[in-house]
Amino acid sequence: MAGYLTTHVLDTARGCPADGLKITLFALNGDDREVLAEMVTNADGRTDSPILPAERFRTGQFELVFAAGDYLRASVQGAEEPLFLDDIPIRFGMNDAGAHYHVPLLLSPYGYSTYRGS
């Protein structure tokens, strides 16, 4: 079984999925960053397909960048500019070529958390 990468973004301030939030996935190699995917969350706060599907999956160091500021502005959260949170980068490693990696984001205008989900 080949591995794959997914995410889910929940707006904890409004108590709903974060619809329309742009996510960019980068592969990291030292100081180099390679864009692997750009997606937008759907009404369920998920992407319509895995961010890194099985046929393109590889192990290594990665970074997901969540465009939280654009989402917060569009949903009229966060008050005055500059917003407290804007782009949120999450760096992580994937070392099991057969695993499902799930990196969710719990978001509010003034804080966020993440974890390795299932």
MARTORMAR-499232 format. One record per residue: x, y, z of N, C-alpha, C in turn. Coordinates in nm, 2 decimals, always signed. Layout:
N
n.X = X; n.Y = Y; n.Z = Z; ca.X = X; ca.Y = Y; ca.Z = Z; c.X = X; c.Y = Y; c.Z = Z
...
//
This chain:
118
n.X = +0.08; n.Y = -0.12; n.Z = +0.00; ca.X = +0.00; ca.Y = +0.00; ca.Z = +0.00; c.X = +0.09; c.Y = +0.12; c.Z = +0.00
n.X = +0.06; n.Y = +0.22; n.Z = -0.09; ca.X = +0.14; ca.Y = +0.34; ca.Z = -0.10; c.X = +0.08; c.Y = +0.44; c.Z = +0.00
n.X = +0.17; n.Y = +0.53; n.Z = +0.05; ca.X = +0.13; ca.Y = +0.63; ca.Z = +0.14; c.X = +0.06; c.Y = +0.75; c.Z = +0.07
n.X = +0.00; n.Y = +0.84; n.Z = +0.15; ca.X = -0.06; ca.Y = +0.96; ca.Z = +0.09; c.X = -0.07; c.Y = +1.06; c.Z = +0.21
n.X = -0.10; n.Y = +1.19; n.Z = +0.17; ca.X = -0.10; ca.Y = +1.30; ca.Z = +0.26; c.X = -0.24; c.Y = +1.37; c.Z = +0.25
n.X = -0.31; n.Y = +1.39; n.Z = +0.36; ca.X = -0.43; ca.Y = +1.47; ca.Z = +0.36; c.X = -0.43; c.Y = +1.58; c.Z = +0.47
n.X = -0.52; n.Y = +1.67; n.Z = +0.47; ca.X = -0.54; ca.Y = +1.77; ca.Z = +0.57; c.X = -0.69; c.Y = +1.80; c.Z = +0.59
n.X = -0.72; n.Y = +1.87; n.Z = +0.70; ca.X = -0.85; ca.Y = +1.91; ca.Z = +0.73; c.X = -0.84; c.Y = +2.04; c.Z = +0.81
n.X = -0.91; n.Y = +2.15; n.Z = +0.77; ca.X = -0.90; ca.Y = +2.27; ca.Z = +0.85; c.X = -1.03; c.Y = +2.31; c.Z = +0.91
n.X = -1.03; n.Y = +2.33; n.Z = +1.04; ca.X = -1.15; ca.Y = +2.36; ca.Z = +1.11; c.X = -1.13; c.Y = +2.50; c.Z = +1.17
n.X = -1.23; n.Y = +2.59; n.Z = +1.16; ca.X = -1.24; ca.Y = +2.72; ca.Z = +1.21; c.X = -1.30; c.Y = +2.71; c.Z = +1.35
n.X = -1.21; n.Y = +2.71; n.Z = +1.45; ca.X = -1.26; ca.Y = +2.68; ca.Z = +1.59; c.X = -1.33; c.Y = +2.81; c.Z = +1.65
n.X = -1.30; n.Y = +2.92; n.Z = +1.59; ca.X = -1.37; ca.Y = +3.04; ca.Z = +1.64; c.X = -1.52; c.Y = +3.05; c.Z = +1.60
n.X = -1.54; n.Y = +3.00; n.Z = +1.48; ca.X = -1.68; ca.Y = +3.00; ca.Z = +1.43; c.X = -1.75; c.Y = +2.86; c.Z = +1.44
n.X = -1.67; n.Y = +2.76; n.Z = +1.48; ca.X = -1.72; ca.Y = +2.62; ca.Z = +1.50; c.X = -1.77; c.Y = +2.56; c.Z = +1.37
n.X = -1.68; n.Y = +2.57; n.Z = +1.26; ca.X = -1.72; ca.Y = +2.51; ca.Z = +1.14; c.X = -1.60; c.Y = +2.48; c.Z = +1.05
n.X = -1.61; n.Y = +2.40; n.Z = +0.95; ca.X = -1.50; ca.Y = +2.38; ca.Z = +0.86; c.X = -1.46; c.Y = +2.51; c.Z = +0.79
n.X = -1.33; n.Y = +2.52; n.Z = +0.76; ca.X = -1.27; ca.Y = +2.64; ca.Z = +0.69; c.X = -1.28; c.Y = +2.62; c.Z = +0.54
n.X = -1.38; n.Y = +2.67; n.Z = +0.48; ca.X = -1.41; ca.Y = +2.66; ca.Z = +0.34; c.X = -1.33; c.Y = +2.76; c.Z = +0.26
n.X = -1.26; n.Y = +2.73; n.Z = +0.15; ca.X = -1.20; ca.Y = +2.82; ca.Z = +0.07; c.X = -1.06; c.Y = +2.87; c.Z = +0.11
n.X = -0.99; n.Y = +2.79; n.Z = +0.20; ca.X = -0.86; ca.Y = +2.82; ca.Z = +0.24; c.X = -0.75; c.Y = +2.76; c.Z = +0.15
n.X = -0.67; n.Y = +2.84; n.Z = +0.10; ca.X = -0.56; ca.Y = +2.79; ca.Z = +0.01; c.X = -0.45; c.Y = +2.72; c.Z = +0.09
n.X = -0.40; n.Y = +2.61; n.Z = +0.04; ca.X = -0.29; ca.Y = +2.53; ca.Z = +0.10; c.X = -0.19; c.Y = +2.50; c.Z = -0.01
n.X = -0.06; n.Y = +2.53; n.Z = +0.03; ca.X = +0.05; ca.Y = +2.49; ca.Z = -0.06; c.X = +0.14; c.Y = +2.39; c.Z = +0.01
n.X = +0.18; n.Y = +2.29; n.Z = -0.07; ca.X = +0.27; ca.Y = +2.19; ca.Z = -0.01; c.X = +0.40; c.Y = +2.20; c.Z = -0.08
n.X = +0.51; n.Y = +2.21; n.Z = +0.00; ca.X = +0.65; ca.Y = +2.22; ca.Z = -0.05; c.X = +0.72; c.Y = +2.09; c.Z = +0.00
n.X = +0.81; n.Y = +2.04; n.Z = -0.09; ca.X = +0.91; ca.Y = +1.95; ca.Z = -0.05; c.X = +1.04; c.Y = +2.03; c.Z = -0.01
n.X = +1.10; n.Y = +1.99; n.Z = +0.10; ca.X = +1.22; ca.Y = +2.06; ca.Z = +0.15; c.X = +1.34; c.Y = +1.98; c.Z = +0.13
n.X = +1.45; n.Y = +2.05; n.Z = +0.08; ca.X = +1.58; ca.Y = +1.98; ca.Z = +0.07; c.X = +1.68; c.Y = +2.09; c.Z = +0.11
n.X = +1.72; n.Y = +2.09; n.Z = +0.23; ca.X = +1.81; ca.Y = +2.19; ca.Z = +0.28; c.X = +1.74; c.Y = +2.32; c.Z = +0.28
n.X = +1.79; n.Y = +2.42; n.Z = +0.21; ca.X = +1.73; ca.Y = +2.55; ca.Z = +0.20; c.X = +1.64; c.Y = +2.56; c.Z = +0.08
n.X = +1.63; n.Y = +2.46; n.Z = -0.01; ca.X = +1.55; ca.Y = +2.46; ca.Z = -0.13; c.X = +1.41; c.Y = +2.41; c.Z = -0.09
n.X = +1.31; n.Y = +2.48; n.Z = -0.16; ca.X = +1.17; ca.Y = +2.44; ca.Z = -0.14; c.X = +1.11; c.Y = +2.42; c.Z = -0.28
n.X = +1.05; n.Y = +2.31; n.Z = -0.30; ca.X = +0.98; ca.Y = +2.28; ca.Z = -0.43; c.X = +0.83; c.Y = +2.27; c.Z = -0.41
n.X = +0.76; n.Y = +2.34; n.Z = -0.49; ca.X = +0.61; ca.Y = +2.34; ca.Z = -0.48; c.X = +0.57; c.Y = +2.20; c.Z = -0.54
n.X = +0.49; n.Y = +2.12; n.Z = -0.46; ca.X = +0.44; ca.Y = +2.00; ca.Z = -0.50; c.X = +0.29; c.Y = +2.00; c.Z = -0.53
n.X = +0.22; n.Y = +2.09; n.Z = -0.46; ca.X = +0.07; ca.Y = +2.10; ca.Z = -0.48; c.X = +0.02; c.Y = +2.23; c.Z = -0.43
n.X = -0.09; n.Y = +2.28; n.Z = -0.49; ca.X = -0.16; ca.Y = +2.39; ca.Z = -0.44; c.X = -0.31; c.Y = +2.35; c.Z = -0.45
n.X = -0.38; n.Y = +2.37; n.Z = -0.34; ca.X = -0.52; ca.Y = +2.33; ca.Z = -0.33; c.X = -0.60; c.Y = +2.42; c.Z = -0.25
n.X = -0.73; n.Y = +2.41; n.Z = -0.25; ca.X = -0.82; ca.Y = +2.50; ca.Z = -0.17; c.X = -0.92; c.Y = +2.40; c.Z = -0.10
n.X = -0.95; n.Y = +2.43; n.Z = +0.02; ca.X = -1.04; ca.Y = +2.35; ca.Z = +0.10; c.X = -1.18; c.Y = +2.36; c.Z = +0.05
n.X = -1.26; n.Y = +2.26; n.Z = +0.06; ca.X = -1.40; ca.Y = +2.26; ca.Z = +0.02; c.X = -1.49; c.Y = +2.29; c.Z = +0.14
n.X = -1.62; n.Y = +2.27; n.Z = +0.12; ca.X = -1.72; ca.Y = +2.31; ca.Z = +0.23; c.X = -1.70; c.Y = +2.23; c.Z = +0.36
n.X = -1.63; n.Y = +2.11; n.Z = +0.35; ca.X = -1.60; ca.Y = +2.03; ca.Z = +0.46; c.X = -1.46; c.Y = +2.06; c.Z = +0.53
n.X = -1.39; n.Y = +2.16; n.Z = +0.47; ca.X = -1.26; ca.Y = +2.20; ca.Z = +0.52; c.X = -1.15; c.Y = +2.11; c.Z = +0.48
n.X = -1.18; n.Y = +2.02; n.Z = +0.38; ca.X = -1.08; ca.Y = +1.92; ca.Z = +0.33; c.X = -1.05; c.Y = +1.96; c.Z = +0.18
n.X = -0.95; n.Y = +1.90; n.Z = +0.13; ca.X = -0.92; ca.Y = +1.91; ca.Z = -0.01; c.X = -1.00; c.Y = +1.80; c.Z = -0.08
n.X = -1.04; n.Y = +1.82; n.Z = -0.21; ca.X = -1.12; ca.Y = +1.73; ca.Z = -0.28; c.X = -1.04; c.Y = +1.60; c.Z = -0.31
n.X = -0.91; n.Y = +1.60; n.Z = -0.30; ca.X = -0.83; ca.Y = +1.48; ca.Z = -0.32; c.X = -0.71; c.Y = +1.49; c.Z = -0.23
n.X = -0.63; n.Y = +1.39; n.Z = -0.20; ca.X = -0.51; ca.Y = +1.40; ca.Z = -0.12; c.X = -0.42; c.Y = +1.51; c.Z = -0.17
n.X = -0.36; n.Y = +1.58; n.Z = -0.08; ca.X = -0.26; ca.Y = +1.68; ca.Z = -0.12; c.X = -0.14; c.Y = +1.61; c.Z = -0.19
n.X = -0.10; n.Y = +1.50; n.Z = -0.14; ca.X = +0.00; ca.Y = +1.42; ca.Z = -0.20; c.X = -0.05; c.Y = +1.28; c.Z = -0.22
n.X = -0.10; n.Y = +1.25; n.Z = -0.34; ca.X = -0.17; ca.Y = +1.12; ca.Z = -0.36; c.X = -0.06; c.Y = +1.01; c.Z = -0.36
n.X = -0.11; n.Y = +0.88; n.Z = -0.35; ca.X = -0.03; ca.Y = +0.77; ca.Z = -0.35; c.X = +0.07; c.Y = +0.76; c.Z = -0.47
n.X = +0.02; n.Y = +0.79; n.Z = -0.59; ca.X = +0.11; ca.Y = +0.78; ca.Z = -0.71; c.X = +0.22; c.Y = +0.88; c.Z = -0.71
n.X = +0.22; n.Y = +0.99; n.Z = -0.63; ca.X = +0.32; ca.Y = +1.09; ca.Z = -0.62; c.X = +0.39; c.Y = +1.09; c.Z = -0.48
n.X = +0.35; n.Y = +1.00; n.Z = -0.39; ca.X = +0.40; ca.Y = +1.01; ca.Z = -0.25; c.X = +0.55; c.Y = +0.97; c.Z = -0.25
n.X = +0.61; n.Y = +1.04; n.Z = -0.16; ca.X = +0.75; ca.Y = +1.01; ca.Z = -0.13; c.X = +0.78; c.Y = +1.06; c.Z = +0.02
n.X = +0.88; n.Y = +1.00; n.Z = +0.07; ca.X = +0.92; ca.Y = +1.04; ca.Z = +0.21; c.X = +1.02; c.Y = +1.16; c.Z = +0.20
n.X = +1.03; n.Y = +1.22; n.Z = +0.32; ca.X = +1.12; ca.Y = +1.33; ca.Z = +0.33; c.X = +1.07; c.Y = +1.44; c.Z = +0.42
n.X = +1.12; n.Y = +1.56; n.Z = +0.41; ca.X = +1.08; ca.Y = +1.68; ca.Z = +0.48; c.X = +0.99; c.Y = +1.76; c.Z = +0.40
n.X = +0.88; n.Y = +1.81; n.Z = +0.46; ca.X = +0.78; ca.Y = +1.89; ca.Z = +0.38; c.X = +0.73; c.Y = +2.01; c.Z = +0.46
n.X = +0.67; n.Y = +2.10; n.Z = +0.39; ca.X = +0.60; ca.Y = +2.21; ca.Z = +0.46; c.X = +0.47; c.Y = +2.24; c.Z = +0.39
n.X = +0.37; n.Y = +2.24; n.Z = +0.48; ca.X = +0.24; ca.Y = +2.29; ca.Z = +0.43; c.X = +0.22; c.Y = +2.43; c.Z = +0.47
n.X = +0.18; n.Y = +2.52; n.Z = +0.38; ca.X = +0.16; ca.Y = +2.66; ca.Z = +0.41; c.X = +0.01; c.Y = +2.69; c.Z = +0.40
n.X = -0.06; n.Y = +2.72; n.Z = +0.51; ca.X = -0.20; ca.Y = +2.75; ca.Z = +0.51; c.X = -0.22; c.Y = +2.90; c.Z = +0.50
n.X = -0.29; n.Y = +2.95; n.Z = +0.40; ca.X = -0.31; ca.Y = +3.09; ca.Z = +0.37; c.X = -0.43; c.Y = +3.14; c.Z = +0.47
n.X = -0.40; n.Y = +3.14; n.Z = +0.60; ca.X = -0.50; ca.Y = +3.17; ca.Z = +0.70; c.X = -0.54; c.Y = +3.31; c.Z = +0.69
n.X = -0.45; n.Y = +3.40; n.Z = +0.67; ca.X = -0.49; ca.Y = +3.55; ca.Z = +0.66; c.X = -0.59; c.Y = +3.57; c.Z = +0.56
n.X = -0.58; n.Y = +3.52; n.Z = +0.44; ca.X = -0.68; ca.Y = +3.54; ca.Z = +0.33; c.X = -0.81; c.Y = +3.48; c.Z = +0.38
n.X = -0.81; n.Y = +3.37; n.Z = +0.44; ca.X = -0.94; ca.Y = +3.31; ca.Z = +0.49; c.X = -1.00; c.Y = +3.39; c.Z = +0.60
n.X = -0.92; n.Y = +3.44; n.Z = +0.69; ca.X = -0.97; ca.Y = +3.52; ca.Z = +0.80; c.X = -1.03; c.Y = +3.65; c.Z = +0.75
n.X = -0.96; n.Y = +3.72; n.Z = +0.65; ca.X = -1.01; ca.Y = +3.84; ca.Z = +0.60; c.X = -1.15; c.Y = +3.81; c.Z = +0.53
n.X = -1.15; n.Y = +3.71; n.Z = +0.45; ca.X = -1.27; ca.Y = +3.68; ca.Z = +0.37; c.X = -1.39; c.Y = +3.64; c.Z = +0.47
n.X = -1.36; n.Y = +3.59; n.Z = +0.58; ca.X = -1.47; ca.Y = +3.55; ca.Z = +0.68; c.X = -1.49; c.Y = +3.66; c.Z = +0.78
n.X = -1.43; n.Y = +3.78; n.Z = +0.76; ca.X = -1.44; ca.Y = +3.89; ca.Z = +0.85; c.X = -1.40; c.Y = +3.86; c.Z = +0.99
n.X = -1.28; n.Y = +3.80; n.Z = +1.01; ca.X = -1.23; ca.Y = +3.77; ca.Z = +1.14; c.X = -1.09; c.Y = +3.84; c.Z = +1.15
n.X = -1.04; n.Y = +3.87; n.Z = +1.26; ca.X = -0.91; ca.Y = +3.91; ca.Z = +1.28; c.X = -0.89; c.Y = +4.06; c.Z = +1.30
n.X = -0.99; n.Y = +4.14; n.Z = +1.29; ca.X = -0.98; ca.Y = +4.28; ca.Z = +1.32; c.X = -0.89; c.Y = +4.36; c.Z = +1.22
n.X = -0.81; n.Y = +4.44; n.Z = +1.28; ca.X = -0.73; ca.Y = +4.54; ca.Z = +1.20; c.X = -0.60; c.Y = +4.47; c.Z = +1.14
n.X = -0.56; n.Y = +4.54; n.Z = +1.04; ca.X = -0.43; ca.Y = +4.49; ca.Z = +0.97; c.X = -0.31; c.Y = +4.55; c.Z = +1.05
n.X = -0.20; n.Y = +4.48; n.Z = +1.06; ca.X = -0.18; ca.Y = +4.35; ca.Z = +1.01; c.X = -0.25; c.Y = +4.25; c.Z = +1.10
n.X = -0.30; n.Y = +4.14; n.Z = +1.04; ca.X = -0.36; ca.Y = +4.04; ca.Z = +1.12; c.X = -0.26; c.Y = +3.97; c.Z = +1.21
n.X = -0.30; n.Y = +3.92; n.Z = +1.32; ca.X = -0.21; ca.Y = +3.84; ca.Z = +1.41; c.X = -0.15; c.Y = +3.72; c.Z = +1.33
n.X = -0.24; n.Y = +3.65; n.Z = +1.27; ca.X = -0.19; ca.Y = +3.53; ca.Z = +1.19; c.X = -0.21; c.Y = +3.56; c.Z = +1.04
n.X = -0.12; n.Y = +3.52; n.Z = +0.96; ca.X = -0.13; ca.Y = +3.53; ca.Z = +0.81; c.X = -0.10; c.Y = +3.39; c.Z = +0.76
n.X = +0.01; n.Y = +3.38; n.Z = +0.69; ca.X = +0.04; ca.Y = +3.24; ca.Z = +0.64; c.X = +0.10; c.Y = +3.16; c.Z = +0.76
n.X = +0.05; n.Y = +3.04; n.Z = +0.76; ca.X = +0.09; ca.Y = +2.95; ca.Z = +0.87; c.X = +0.17; c.Y = +2.83; c.Z = +0.81
n.X = +0.30; n.Y = +2.83; n.Z = +0.83; ca.X = +0.38; ca.Y = +2.72; ca.Z = +0.78; c.X = +0.39; c.Y = +2.60; c.Z = +0.88
n.X = +0.37; n.Y = +2.48; n.Z = +0.84; ca.X = +0.39; ca.Y = +2.37; ca.Z = +0.93; c.X = +0.49; c.Y = +2.27; c.Z = +0.86
n.X = +0.61; n.Y = +2.25; n.Z = +0.92; ca.X = +0.71; ca.Y = +2.17; ca.Z = +0.87; c.X = +0.70; c.Y = +2.03; c.Z = +0.94
n.X = +0.72; n.Y = +1.93; n.Z = +0.86; ca.X = +0.70; ca.Y = +1.79; ca.Z = +0.92; c.X = +0.78; c.Y = +1.69; c.Z = +0.83
n.X = +0.80; n.Y = +1.58; n.Z = +0.89; ca.X = +0.87; ca.Y = +1.47; ca.Z = +0.81; c.X = +0.78; c.Y = +1.35; c.Z = +0.79
n.X = +0.80; n.Y = +1.28; n.Z = +0.68; ca.X = +0.72; ca.Y = +1.16; ca.Z = +0.65; c.X = +0.83; c.Y = +1.05; c.Z = +0.62
n.X = +0.83; n.Y = +0.95; n.Z = +0.70; ca.X = +0.94; ca.Y = +0.85; ca.Z = +0.68; c.X = +0.89; c.Y = +0.71; c.Z = +0.65
n.X = +0.75; n.Y = +0.69; n.Z = +0.65; ca.X = +0.70; ca.Y = +0.56; ca.Z = +0.62; c.X = +0.63; c.Y = +0.56; c.Z = +0.48
n.X = +0.69; n.Y = +0.50; n.Z = +0.38; ca.X = +0.63; ca.Y = +0.51; ca.Z = +0.24; c.X = +0.50; c.Y = +0.45; c.Z = +0.23
n.X = +0.45; n.Y = +0.37; n.Z = +0.33; ca.X = +0.32; ca.Y = +0.31; ca.Z = +0.31; c.X = +0.21; c.Y = +0.37; c.Z = +0.40
n.X = +0.24; n.Y = +0.48; n.Z = +0.47; ca.X = +0.15; ca.Y = +0.53; ca.Z = +0.57; c.X = +0.06; c.Y = +0.64; c.Z = +0.52
n.X = -0.05; n.Y = +0.66; n.Z = +0.58; ca.X = -0.14; ca.Y = +0.78; ca.Z = +0.56; c.X = -0.10; c.Y = +0.88; c.Z = +0.66
n.X = -0.05; n.Y = +0.99; n.Z = +0.61; ca.X = -0.02; ca.Y = +1.11; ca.Z = +0.69; c.X = -0.13; c.Y = +1.21; c.Z = +0.68
n.X = -0.18; n.Y = +1.25; n.Z = +0.80; ca.X = -0.29; ca.Y = +1.35; ca.Z = +0.80; c.X = -0.25; c.Y = +1.46; c.Z = +0.89
n.X = -0.24; n.Y = +1.59; n.Z = +0.84; ca.X = -0.20; ca.Y = +1.70; ca.Z = +0.91; c.X = -0.31; c.Y = +1.81; c.Z = +0.92
n.X = -0.39; n.Y = +1.80; n.Z = +1.02; ca.X = -0.50; ca.Y = +1.89; ca.Z = +1.03; c.X = -0.46; c.Y = +2.02; c.Z = +1.10
n.X = -0.54; n.Y = +2.13; n.Z = +1.07; ca.X = -0.52; ca.Y = +2.26; ca.Z = +1.13; c.X = -0.64; c.Y = +2.30; c.Z = +1.20
n.X = -0.63; n.Y = +2.34; n.Z = +1.33; ca.X = -0.74; ca.Y = +2.40; ca.Z = +1.40; c.X = -0.71; c.Y = +2.55; c.Z = +1.41
n.X = -0.79; n.Y = +2.63; n.Z = +1.36; ca.X = -0.76; ca.Y = +2.77; ca.Z = +1.34; c.X = -0.86; c.Y = +2.87; c.Z = +1.40
n.X = -0.81; n.Y = +2.97; n.Z = +1.46; ca.X = -0.88; ca.Y = +3.09; ca.Z = +1.51; c.X = -0.80; c.Y = +3.21; c.Z = +1.47
n.X = -0.86; n.Y = +3.33; n.Z = +1.48; ca.X = -0.78; ca.Y = +3.45; ca.Z = +1.45; c.X = -0.65; c.Y = +3.47; c.Z = +1.53
n.X = -0.65; n.Y = +3.42; n.Z = +1.65; ca.X = -0.53; ca.Y = +3.44; ca.Z = +1.74; c.X = -0.46; c.Y = +3.32; c.Z = +1.78
n.X = -0.48; n.Y = +3.21; n.Z = +1.72; ca.X = -0.41; ca.Y = +3.09; ca.Z = +1.75; c.X = -0.44; c.Y = +2.97; c.Z = +1.66
n.X = -0.36; n.Y = +2.87; n.Z = +1.67; ca.X = -0.38; ca.Y = +2.75; ca.Z = +1.59; c.X = -0.31; c.Y = +2.63; c.Z = +1.65
n.X = -0.35; n.Y = +2.51; n.Z = +1.61; ca.X = -0.28; ca.Y = +2.39; ca.Z = +1.66; c.X = -0.29; c.Y = +2.29; c.Z = +1.55
n.X = -0.20; n.Y = +2.20; n.Z = +1.55; ca.X = -0.19; ca.Y = +2.09; ca.Z = +1.46; c.X = -0.15; c.Y = +1.96; c.Z = +1.53
n.X = -0.16; n.Y = +1.85; n.Z = +1.46; ca.X = -0.11; ca.Y = +1.72; ca.Z = +1.52; c.X = -0.11; c.Y = +1.62; c.Z = +1.41
n.X = -0.06; n.Y = +1.51; n.Z = +1.43; ca.X = -0.06; ca.Y = +1.40; ca.Z = +1.33; c.X = -0.19; c.Y = +1.32; c.Z = +1.35
n.X = -0.28; n.Y = +1.34; n.Z = +1.26; ca.X = -0.41; ca.Y = +1.28; ca.Z = +1.27; c.X = -0.41; c.Y = +1.14; c.Z = +1.20
n.X = -0.53; n.Y = +1.09; n.Z = +1.19; ca.X = -0.55; ca.Y = +0.96; ca.Z = +1.13; c.X = -0.64; c.Y = +0.97; c.Z = +1.01
//
